[in-house]
Amino acid sequence: MGNIQPLDRVALEVGPLTVYWYGIIIGTGILLGWLLATREAKKLGLPQDTLSDLLLWAIPISIISARIYYVLFKWDYYFQNPQDIIAIWEGGIAIHGALLGGVITAVVFAKKRRVSFWKLADIVAPSIVLGQAIGRWGNFMNQEAHGTEVTRSFLENLNLPEFIINQMYIDGSYYHPTFLYESLWSMTGFVLLIIIRKFQPKRGELFLSYVIWYSIGRFFVEGLRTDSLMLTDSLRIAQVMSIVLIGGAILLIWFRRRKGYANYRYAEAEGSNK
């Protein structure tokens, strides 16, 4: 067992340039999500450049906000090691920070373009959860975001491929592949959103369904992780955020229906900017 070698985090080196698998995998998730959302936006009659322009702003802002969120909650370390703050290729971005940055960007963008924020949010919801499903494999390559210690036989009983089992062997012990649990949960969510979309839900509710689905899975997976960002000694930030988001999304669905803000269906051409 001591001879098990982890997969190389470096994809290629060209002179002084080092390309990490983490970046390639995250980039692949973004690209596939963009292609999917752009195709859907075209079907719904949005101007051709609407989603491309949105993502041009949302992607970098989301990555930056995800990093800022992570750094702030690890400030004791980064205060002592400021040179590591920009080392995003080493891992360390928080999805809740990315969502916050992305939503704020989309709200501002929607007002500028005079389109419905909720329509845009519904269009990109499947792309977001697909990107999350793919992006977790970047954590796999970095041997991070894993869970508590388990035995090799536990992993074998999950019928996992050998390369996953071996990559979960870290510093002499095997660990829960929580990256895989969350990736599978997100991929299932992607399929469910595509199915729900066919039934033409009320505007905004596809995105809010994504928020609820992802948050439920994240709450339980986070409980297994050993690298959680902590609010207090006993409160994990991601679990607190998951509860807040689940409750907030349910309240928003109720409020928008009660106030008549959700009278339009997913694919309706005309709608409110509310």
N, C-alpha and C positions, 0 to 999 in steps of 0.2 A: 504493500500500500504506500510505503514511503516513496516509491519511485514514480508515483502518479504525477504527471506534469500538467499544469493548467494550459488551456488554449492560449495562444499568444494574443495579447490585447492589441498588438500592432499589426495592421493589415499590410502596410508597405512603407518603406522609407526611400525617399528620393532626395539624395543630398541631405541638406539640413531639415527637410520637410518630413515629418512623421505623421502618418495617417492612421488613426485608431479605428478599430471596429466599432467602438461606441459611437463615434461620429457618423460612420457610414450607415449604421443601423438606424440611428435617429433621423438622419437625412432621408433614408429610404421610406420611413414611416411618414415623414412630412410630404415627400413627393407623391406617394400613392394617395394620401389623403387629399392633396391638392387636385390631382387628376380626377378623383371621384367627385369631389365637391364642384369642380368646374363643369363637369359633365352634367351634374344635376341642376346647377344654376342655369345652364343653357336651356335645359328642358323646361324650366319654369319661366323662361322668357326674360331673365335678367340681362342687362347689357353685357356684352362679351367680356369686358374688362373688369366688371364689378368685383368678382371674387378674387381675381388675380391681384387687383389693387389692394383689396382688404388683406390678403395673406402677405403681401409685400411688407405691410406694416405689422400685422399681427404676429407673424412668425418670429422675427427678431425681438420684438417687444416681449413676447411670451417667454422666449428663451432667457432674456435678460431678467425679467421679473421672477422667473423660476429660480434663477441663480441667486438673485438678491434675497428672495424668501428663504432659501436654504442657508445662505451665508449668515443672515440675521439670527437665525435660530441655532447657529453654530459659532456665534461671534467670539466666544472664549478662545476657540481654536484660531479663527481667522485674524483676530486681533494680534495674536502672537506670530501668525504666519501670513501677513498680507500679500505676499507674493503668490500665494495659492488661490487667492480670490478669483482670478481669471482662469484658473486651470480647470475649465469646464470639461475638457477631454478626459479628466480623471474621474468623471462622474460628479454627482452632487447637484442635481436640479430637482425641484419639488413641483409636482404636477399641480398642486393647489396654487402655487405662485404663478404658474403658467396660465392656469384658467383665469385667475384674477386679471392678469395683464391682458389676456386675449379678450375677455369680456369687455373691459374698459375700452380697449382699442375698437372693438366692434360697435359699441354704443356710440362712440364719437364718430366713427366712420359712417354709420347708418344715418346719423343726423346730418352729416355733411352731404351725403348722397341722396338724402330724402327717400330712403327705403326703410322697410320695416326691419328693425333689429331682430325681432323674433323670427322673421322669415329667413334671414341670414343664419341665425343660430340653428334653426331646424336643418338647413341645408348642410351645414358643416358638422352637425352632431355625429353622424356615422363616421365621418373622416377623423374626428378627434379620437373616438374610442378605438378605431382601427390603428391610428398612429400610436396610441398607448399600448395596444397589444403587441405591435412590432417593436416599439421602443424598449420594452422591458428586456428584450434580448440583448440590448446594450449593457444592462446591468449584469446579465449572465456572463458576458465576455469579461467584464471587470471583476467578477466574483464578488459583487456587492448586492445590497438589498436582499440578502438571504435571511432565512429564519433561524430558529434555535437548532441546537445540535440534535441529530438523529443518527441512527445506525445505517450502515450500508444495506442491510437486509430490508430496512424500512423503504429505502429508495428503490430497491429491486422489486419489492412487492407492489410498487406503483407502476411497474412495467415500463420504466423510463429507459430510454436509450443509454448505452454505455457512456457516450460523450457527455451527457448531462450529469450522470452519476459522478463521473470523474471530475467534472468541473465544480461539483458541490463538495469536493474534498479540499478543504482549506485549512492550512496550518495544522494538519494532523487529525482533523475531524470532519465528519459529514454534516451537512446542514439542510434544513428544509429549502426546497427550490421555490421560495415565495415569488420569485420573478415569474415562474411558470404558472403558478396558481392565478396570479393577477393577469397574466397574458391571456390565459384561457378564459377567464371571466370576462375580460374586455372583448375578446373575439366573439364570445357568445352574445355579448351585448350588441356588438356590431350587427350580427345576424338578426337579432330581435328588432333592432331599430329599422333595418331594411324591411322586415315583415310588417312592423307597425306602420311604416310610411305608406305602404300600399293601401291601408285602410283610411288614409286621409284624416289623420288626427287634427284636432284644433291647433291653430297656429301657436307656436311656442311650446307645445306639449311634447314634441319629439325631443327637443333639447332638454327640457326638464326631466323627461323620462331617462335620458342619458345620465343626467346628474344624479338621479335617484339610484339607478342601476349601478353605476360606477362606485358611488359612495357606500352602498351596501357591501359590495365585494371588498373595497378598500378597508372598511372598518374591520372585517374579520381577518383579512390577510395581514394587516398592520399589527394585529395582536400577536402574530408569530415572529415578527421581525426583531432583530437585535440592534438595528442601527436607527431606530426611530428618533425623529426630532421630538424633544420633550418640552411640554409646557410647564409641568412641575415634575417632581420625582416619580409621580405615578400616572400622570396624564399625558398620553401621546397626542401630539398636535394633530396628526392626520386623522385619528379617531374622533377627536373633538370636532374637527372641520367636517368630517363625514356626517356626523349627527346634525350639525348645523345646516349643512347643505340638503340633507334629506328633508328635514323639517321645513326649511326655506322653500324648497322646490314644491312640496305638497301645498304649502300655504299660497304660493304664487299661482298654482293651478286653480285652487279654490277661489282666490281673489280675482283673477282674470276672468273666470267664468261668471262670477257673481256680478262684476262690474261691466260685463259685456265686451271686454277687451279680447276675448278669444272666440268671437263669432265666426271668424274666417277659418277656412280649412287650409291644410298644408299647401296645396297646389293652386289655390285661388290666385288669379292674376292681380286682382285689386284688393287692397287691404289697408288697414290702419297702421300708422307708424307707432302705435302705443306698444 
